[in-house]
Amino acid sequence: MADTTAIRKDVFIRYQGGVCVITDFQHVNPGKGSAFVKTKMKNVQTGKVLENTFKVGETVDVLSPDRSNMQYLYRDGSGYNFMDSSSFDQVTIDADVMGEKGIYLKEGQEAIVLSLDGKPLSVDIPKKLTFAVTEAEPAVKGDTASGNVRKEVILETGMKLQVPMFINQGDRVVVNTETGEYVERA
């Protein structure tokens, strides 16, 4: 058990009999009245998004999931398949649990799988990853006259991304996995 100061993004808590992950939070200290923490959380089992307000000082059941280094193998109809780097056990993670992070996975990529009581809860991937551009329209002379002009390219994972005009097919780009935006050319 912990108090509301332990509430942060990507923290797992037990709430209303289920396991939830905090997706957004805001500490509010109004001029009149007591402070509180507004949270938006997602129930890991059901996928339902919940909003709750915790009073400052209220106890929260913070969970400490097990962290395992795993290698991403492939995706099939049942989900994303990972292999434990030390024991070589394979785990399948549902697409619902992966969420938007699945578009950033490449075969052989290392990731940290968070699990509680043997059940996968989430996957942590690096904040920045490098991808090869597989499809890109060539830049046309004069397109850059208006300043920060961007074009859409397709990366090796099938993800579409807005990049500057100078990026060509075959280039490698760095992508911020939290925002899904182009960072730089690799």
C-alpha positions, 0 to 999 in steps of 0.5 A: 500500500502507498499513498497518492504520491506514488501515482505516476504514468504506467504504474499498476494499481489494484482498483475495484478488484481489477488490475489497472495501469495509470495512463494519465494523471494530474495533481490538483491543488485548488486554492480552496479545499484539499488537494487531489489527484485526477487519474485516467486508468485502463483495466488490464483485464477488460480494457475498460478506461476508468477515471477516478479522483483520489484525495491526497493521503488516500491509500492506493494498492500499488503493484510491482509486476515482474520484469522479464527481458524478452525477444519479439518473435512474430505476430499471429492470429492469437497475438504477439509472441515473445521468447524469454531471453534466459529460459527460452520460454515463449509467451503470447501477448494479446493485441489488446494488451499490446495496444499501439506499441505493436506497430513498433515491434520488429522481429528479434527486437528486445523488450521488457514484458511486465507480468503479474502472477504469470500473466503479461500486463504490458510491454516496455519498449525503448522511447526511440527506435530506428526503422528503415523506410520501405516506401517514399515518394521522391521530393519534387523541386519547389516543394520545400518553398513553404518551409516545414513541408512533410510527406508520408512514408511507410516503414519496415513495420508497415507503419505510416509516418510523416517525415521531412521531404529529404527522407528517401526510400532506404533511409533509416529514421528514428521514431519517438515511440511515445508520440509516434513522431519522426525525430531524426535521420539515423 
